[in-house]
Amino acid sequence: MKPDAELLKEVSLFQFLDDQERADLAGQLELVRFRAGETVFQINEPGDALYLIRSGEVEVFFKNHTGERIVLEVVTGGGFIGELSLLDRGARSASVIATQDTETLRLNRSHLEQFLKLRPQAAMDLLTAMGRRLRASSERLRQTATRNVNQETKDHRSRVQKGADWVAEFSGSITFLMLHVAWFALWIIVNSVKLPGLRQFDPFPFGFLTLTVSLEAIFLSVFVLLSQNRQAAKDRVRSDIEYDVNLKAELEIVHLHEKVDRLTGDVLRQLEQIRQATQK
């Protein structure tokens, strides 16, 4: 079998083709080379070709509404890009740039149509492979969160906010309670029982202890309130993130349904045309 046909054997989109079908399809491939840093295609460009990576590496990415560059995938030898535009003639859904000197094999839609006319049964094989790929993408989407709320809030804290969080956390611990029990017990014993060598500096009714505890309660309440305000802000960030995730999931699912419906319609239409042609 030719090397290009062997490469097709490793591509999931063509995994259900038999050896002869892969050999026929390999004859339709066109070799295209890209230098490191060269753009393969841009997002929203019209496209009707799929690229199989023979060697090298490409990066699939897009920029979100804030201008942040989001890398979707790094594709190396044996991978492929551009399959959606090949099948539905739609605009590119992401940009691709070669990160290394890369050799690709381009499959145009017209060449795929010629291949399907010769091998009409291969259409269902391609549809099966594409369906599995979309199902796997949908599963990853359900398990993916776009941001970590703890990192979003924790990484931007000031020193005062970090101190307030630590004090609020420590004041609710068993260690804090036991330290105060020991402190109060020692204070009361020293100032209630005459011990050799120790002067009673705060006799009953322990006015200085009351003042100390009151001041501690005031400062501690301020730190707790600061921490609570940060927690409220953190909850707002969490709510925003949950909304973004739910909206993104809803939009992606809608897009997947549209692509599957469009792909199914194209395949069924081509199969009907092939059936009518063979009956004449």
PyMOL commands that set and color helices and strands:
alter all, ss='L'
color gray80, all
select helices_A, chain A and resi 3-9+12-14+19-26+83-88+109-118+122-142+149-154+159-171+174-192+207-279
alter helices_A, ss='H'
color red, helices_A
select strands_A, chain A and resi 30-34+39-41+49-55+57-63+69-76+80-81+95-98+102-108
alter strands_A, ss='S'
color yellow, strands_A
deselect
rebuild
show_as cartoon
